[in-house]
Amino acid sequence: MIKMFGLDYTYYDHPNMYSLVLYSWWCNLKCYGCHNRQLAWWLYKTADRESKQDIKISDYTTPLCEDEIKLAIQNEMLDMIILCGGEFLIHSIDDIKETILQIKQLNPKVLVRIDTNWTFPEKVKILSQWWKIDGFAIDIKWPYWDASYYDSIGDVVWLPVEVAHKFYPKMVESLEYARQLPYTIYRTVIYPNIKDDAYFGEIKSYVSSTLKKPHYFSNFVNL
């Protein structure tokens, strides 16, 4: 099983589902105000923006013991287990599948959802065609289909526009593959540094008309 560095129980992450969230390590993006930035500390430890805080790396380098994880997974009250990060799909596809198989062995009735930032469409495709996965949660961070919003990308994901533009096909693929599964949802954080209401209106309209899956806006909470 992929090493986990935290867990949490929640009704919030997937509406109407009592869920166990398992947090793995590492991420390939650096998003504004990330709540899990400690798990991607190798990106954030030299950041010169709002995330430059006193992060105690020692608190996040010791994985949870396997017995603790297994006991949490076997909770019969669970509706869903959410595999999160960092970016969970940064791990190898074999390790991801092995982890999910172990979860299903421990709790055969539980649903499994993976949270991803959409940069690994090839893995989303493989997993969406594998019956062990029930859904994804993908964050739609900007209206990627509209070039007029590209100047805002650097304020949300901290990527140069020319780099983010190359991610466009990846996001399209991930969204399309993920929406094939019954428990896929899309989410958007209302970032305080984006002052244009049309930015979020464009996202809402696109998801409603094109993706036709549940979409949720989350208020930004500064941690």
Contacts in CASP RR format, 6 or more apart in sequence:
PFRMAT RR
TARGET T0000
AUTHOR 0000-0000-0000
METHOD contacts of the structure
MODEL  1
MIKMFGLDYTYYDHPNMYSLVLYSWWCNLKCYGCHNRQLAWWLYKTADRE
SKQDIKISDYTTPLCEDEIKLAIQNEMLDMIILCGGEFLIHSIDDIKETI
LQIKQLNPKVLVRIDTNWTFPEKVKILSQWWKIDGFAIDIKWPYWDASYY
DSIGDVVWLPVEVAHKFYPKMVESLEYARQLPYTIYRTVIYPNIKDDAYF
GEIKSYVSSTLKKPHYFSNFVNL
1 66 0 8 1.000
1 69 0 8 1.000
1 98 0 8 1.000
1 99 0 8 1.000
1 102 0 8 1.000
2 24 0 8 1.000
2 88 0 8 1.000
2 91 0 8 1.000
2 95 0 8 1.000
2 96 0 8 1.000
2 98 0 8 1.000
2 99 0 8 1.000
3 24 0 8 1.000
3 25 0 8 1.000
3 63 0 8 1.000
3 64 0 8 1.000
4 22 0 8 1.000
4 23 0 8 1.000
4 24 0 8 1.000
4 63 0 8 1.000
4 64 0 8 1.000
4 69 0 8 1.000
5 23 0 8 1.000
5 24 0 8 1.000
5 25 0 8 1.000
5 39 0 8 1.000
5 60 0 8 1.000
5 61 0 8 1.000
5 62 0 8 1.000
5 63 0 8 1.000
5 64 0 8 1.000
6 22 0 8 1.000
6 23 0 8 1.000
6 64 0 8 1.000
7 20 0 8 1.000
7 21 0 8 1.000
7 22 0 8 1.000
7 23 0 8 1.000
7 64 0 8 1.000
7 68 0 8 1.000
7 69 0 8 1.000
7 72 0 8 1.000
8 20 0 8 1.000
8 21 0 8 1.000
8 23 0 8 1.000
9 18 0 8 1.000
9 19 0 8 1.000
9 20 0 8 1.000
9 21 0 8 1.000
10 18 0 8 1.000
10 19 0 8 1.000
10 21 0 8 1.000
11 17 0 8 1.000
11 18 0 8 1.000
11 19 0 8 1.000
13 19 0 8 1.000
13 21 0 8 1.000
13 82 0 8 1.000
13 137 0 8 1.000
14 79 0 8 1.000
14 80 0 8 1.000
14 82 0 8 1.000
14 113 0 8 1.000
14 137 0 8 1.000
14 183 0 8 1.000
14 185 0 8 1.000
15 214 0 8 1.000
15 216 0 8 1.000
17 79 0 8 1.000
17 80 0 8 1.000
17 111 0 8 1.000
18 77 0 8 1.000
18 78 0 8 1.000
18 79 0 8 1.000
18 80 0 8 1.000
19 78 0 8 1.000
19 79 0 8 1.000
19 80 0 8 1.000
19 81 0 8 1.000
19 82 0 8 1.000
19 113 0 8 1.000
20 72 0 8 1.000
20 73 0 8 1.000
20 75 0 8 1.000
20 78 0 8 1.000
20 80 0 8 1.000
20 81 0 8 1.000
20 82 0 8 1.000
21 81 0 8 1.000
21 82 0 8 1.000
21 84 0 8 1.000
22 69 0 8 1.000
22 72 0 8 1.000
22 81 0 8 1.000
22 82 0 8 1.000
22 83 0 8 1.000
22 84 0 8 1.000
23 36 0 8 1.000
23 39 0 8 1.000
23 84 0 8 1.000
23 85 0 8 1.000
23 86 0 8 1.000
24 39 0 8 1.000
24 83 0 8 1.000
24 84 0 8 1.000
24 85 0 8 1.000
24 86 0 8 1.000
24 88 0 8 1.000
24 91 0 8 1.000
25 39 0 8 1.000
25 40 0 8 1.000
25 60 0 8 1.000
25 85 0 8 1.000
25 86 0 8 1.000
26 39 0 8 1.000
26 40 0 8 1.000
26 42 0 8 1.000
26 85 0 8 1.000
26 86 0 8 1.000
26 87 0 8 1.000
26 90 0 8 1.000
27 34 0 8 1.000
27 36 0 8 1.000
27 39 0 8 1.000
27 40 0 8 1.000
27 43 0 8 1.000
27 85 0 8 1.000
27 86 0 8 1.000
27 87 0 8 1.000
27 90 0 8 1.000
27 117 0 8 1.000
28 87 0 8 1.000
28 90 0 8 1.000
28 117 0 8 1.000
28 119 0 8 1.000
29 87 0 8 1.000
29 117 0 8 1.000
29 119 0 8 1.000
29 157 0 8 1.000
29 158 0 8 1.000
29 159 0 8 1.000
30 40 0 8 1.000
30 43 0 8 1.000
30 44 0 8 1.000
30 47 0 8 1.000
30 51 0 8 1.000
30 157 0 8 1.000
30 158 0 8 1.000
31 117 0 8 1.000
31 141 0 8 1.000
31 156 0 8 1.000
31 157 0 8 1.000
31 158 0 8 1.000
32 49 0 8 1.000
32 50 0 8 1.000
32 155 0 8 1.000
32 156 0 8 1.000
32 157 0 8 1.000
32 158 0 8 1.000
32 191 0 8 1.000
32 193 0 8 1.000
33 50 0 8 1.000
33 51 0 8 1.000
33 220 0 8 1.000
33 222 0 8 1.000
33 223 0 8 1.000
34 40 0 8 1.000
34 44 0 8 1.000
34 51 0 8 1.000
35 221 0 8 1.000
35 223 0 8 1.000
36 84 0 8 1.000
36 85 0 8 1.000
36 86 0 8 1.000
37 43 0 8 1.000
37 44 0 8 1.000
37 51 0 8 1.000
37 55 0 8 1.000
38 44 0 8 1.000
38 55 0 8 1.000
38 56 0 8 1.000
38 57 0 8 1.000
38 59 0 8 1.000
38 60 0 8 1.000
39 60 0 8 1.000
39 85 0 8 1.000
39 86 0 8 1.000
40 85 0 8 1.000
40 86 0 8 1.000
40 87 0 8 1.000
41 55 0 8 1.000
41 57 0 8 1.000
41 60 0 8 1.000
44 51 0 8 1.000
44 52 0 8 1.000
44 55 0 8 1.000
45 55 0 8 1.000
45 57 0 8 1.000
49 158 0 8 1.000
50 222 0 8 1.000
70 106 0 8 1.000
73 81 0 8 1.000
73 103 0 8 1.000
73 106 0 8 1.000
73 107 0 8 1.000
73 110 0 8 1.000
74 106 0 8 1.000
74 107 0 8 1.000
75 107 0 8 1.000
76 107 0 8 1.000
78 107 0 8 1.000
78 110 0 8 1.000
79 110 0 8 1.000
79 111 0 8 1.000
80 110 0 8 1.000
80 111 0 8 1.000
80 112 0 8 1.000
80 113 0 8 1.000
80 134 0 8 1.000
80 183 0 8 1.000
81 103 0 8 1.000
81 107 0 8 1.000
81 110 0 8 1.000
81 111 0 8 1.000
81 112 0 8 1.000
81 113 0 8 1.000
82 113 0 8 1.000
82 114 0 8 1.000
82 115 0 8 1.000
82 137 0 8 1.000
83 96 0 8 1.000
83 99 0 8 1.000
83 100 0 8 1.000
83 112 0 8 1.000
83 113 0 8 1.000
83 114 0 8 1.000
83 115 0 8 1.000
84 115 0 8 1.000
85 115 0 8 1.000
87 116 0 8 1.000
87 117 0 8 1.000
87 119 0 8 1.000
87 120 0 8 1.000
88 96 0 8 1.000
88 114 0 8 1.000
88 115 0 8 1.000
88 116 0 8 1.000
89 96 0 8 1.000
89 114 0 8 1.000
89 116 0 8 1.000
89 119 0 8 1.000
89 120 0 8 1.000
89 123 0 8 1.000
89 124 0 8 1.000
90 120 0 8 1.000
93 123 0 8 1.000
93 126 0 8 1.000
93 127 0 8 1.000
96 114 0 8 1.000
96 123 0 8 1.000
96 127 0 8 1.000
97 127 0 8 1.000
97 130 0 8 1.000
97 132 0 8 1.000
100 112 0 8 1.000
100 132 0 8 1.000
100 133 0 8 1.000
101 132 0 8 1.000
103 110 0 8 1.000
103 112 0 8 1.000
104 110 0 8 1.000
104 112 0 8 1.000
104 132 0 8 1.000
111 134 0 8 1.000
111 135 0 8 1.000
111 183 0 8 1.000
112 132 0 8 1.000
112 133 0 8 1.000
112 134 0 8 1.000
112 135 0 8 1.000
113 133 0 8 1.000
113 134 0 8 1.000
113 135 0 8 1.000
113 136 0 8 1.000
113 137 0 8 1.000
113 183 0 8 1.000
114 127 0 8 1.000
114 133 0 8 1.000
114 135 0 8 1.000
114 136 0 8 1.000
114 137 0 8 1.000
115 136 0 8 1.000
115 137 0 8 1.000
115 138 0 8 1.000
116 124 0 8 1.000
116 136 0 8 1.000
116 137 0 8 1.000
116 138 0 8 1.000
116 174 0 8 1.000
116 178 0 8 1.000
117 138 0 8 1.000
117 139 0 8 1.000
118 124 0 8 1.000
118 138 0 8 1.000
118 139 0 8 1.000
118 167 0 8 1.000
118 170 0 8 1.000
118 171 0 8 1.000
118 174 0 8 1.000
118 175 0 8 1.000
119 167 0 8 1.000
119 170 0 8 1.000
119 171 0 8 1.000
119 174 0 8 1.000
120 170 0 8 1.000
120 174 0 8 1.000
121 169 0 8 1.000
121 170 0 8 1.000
121 171 0 8 1.000
121 173 0 8 1.000
121 174 0 8 1.000
121 177 0 8 1.000
124 136 0 8 1.000
124 173 0 8 1.000
124 174 0 8 1.000
124 177 0 8 1.000
124 178 0 8 1.000
125 173 0 8 1.000
125 177 0 8 1.000
127 133 0 8 1.000
127 136 0 8 1.000
128 135 0 8 1.000
128 136 0 8 1.000
128 177 0 8 1.000
128 178 0 8 1.000
128 180 0 8 1.000
128 181 0 8 1.000
133 181 0 8 1.000
134 181 0 8 1.000
134 182 0 8 1.000
134 183 0 8 1.000
135 178 0 8 1.000
135 181 0 8 1.000
135 182 0 8 1.000
135 183 0 8 1.000
135 184 0 8 1.000
136 174 0 8 1.000
136 178 0 8 1.000
136 181 0 8 1.000
136 184 0 8 1.000
136 185 0 8 1.000
137 184 0 8 1.000
137 185 0 8 1.000
137 186 0 8 1.000
137 187 0 8 1.000
138 174 0 8 1.000
138 175 0 8 1.000
138 178 0 8 1.000
138 184 0 8 1.000
138 185 0 8 1.000
138 186 0 8 1.000
138 187 0 8 1.000
139 186 0 8 1.000
139 187 0 8 1.000
139 188 0 8 1.000
139 189 0 8 1.000
140 175 0 8 1.000
140 186 0 8 1.000
140 187 0 8 1.000
140 188 0 8 1.000
140 203 0 8 1.000
140 207 0 8 1.000
140 215 0 8 1.000
141 156 0 8 1.000
141 157 0 8 1.000
141 188 0 8 1.000
141 189 0 8 1.000
142 149 0 8 1.000
142 150 0 8 1.000
142 152 0 8 1.000
142 153 0 8 1.000
142 156 0 8 1.000
142 157 0 8 1.000
142 199 0 8 1.000
142 203 0 8 1.000
143 149 0 8 1.000
143 199 0 8 1.000
143 202 0 8 1.000
143 203 0 8 1.000
143 206 0 8 1.000
144 167 0 8 1.000
144 168 0 8 1.000
144 171 0 8 1.000
144 172 0 8 1.000
145 168 0 8 1.000
145 206 0 8 1.000
146 202 0 8 1.000
149 199 0 8 1.000
149 202 0 8 1.000
150 161 0 8 1.000
150 164 0 8 1.000
150 165 0 8 1.000
151 161 0 8 1.000
152 194 0 8 1.000
152 196 0 8 1.000
152 199 0 8 1.000
153 159 0 8 1.000
153 161 0 8 1.000
153 164 0 8 1.000
154 160 0 8 1.000
154 161 0 8 1.000
154 164 0 8 1.000
155 191 0 8 1.000
155 193 0 8 1.000
155 194 0 8 1.000
156 191 0 8 1.000
156 193 0 8 1.000
156 194 0 8 1.000
157 164 0 8 1.000
159 167 0 8 1.000
175 186 0 8 1.000
175 211 0 8 1.000
178 184 0 8 1.000
179 211 0 8 1.000
179 212 0 8 1.000
179 213 0 8 1.000
184 213 0 8 1.000
185 213 0 8 1.000
185 214 0 8 1.000
185 215 0 8 1.000
185 216 0 8 1.000
186 207 0 8 1.000
186 211 0 8 1.000
186 213 0 8 1.000
186 214 0 8 1.000
186 215 0 8 1.000
186 216 0 8 1.000
187 215 0 8 1.000
187 216 0 8 1.000
187 217 0 8 1.000
187 218 0 8 1.000
188 200 0 8 1.000
188 203 0 8 1.000
188 204 0 8 1.000
188 215 0 8 1.000
188 216 0 8 1.000
188 217 0 8 1.000
188 218 0 8 1.000
189 217 0 8 1.000
189 218 0 8 1.000
189 219 0 8 1.000
189 220 0 8 1.000
190 200 0 8 1.000
190 217 0 8 1.000
190 218 0 8 1.000
190 219 0 8 1.000
190 220 0 8 1.000
191 220 0 8 1.000
192 220 0 8 1.000
194 200 0 8 1.000
200 217 0 8 1.000
203 215 0 8 1.000
204 215 0 8 1.000
204 217 0 8 1.000
207 213 0 8 1.000
207 215 0 8 1.000
208 215 0 8 1.000
END
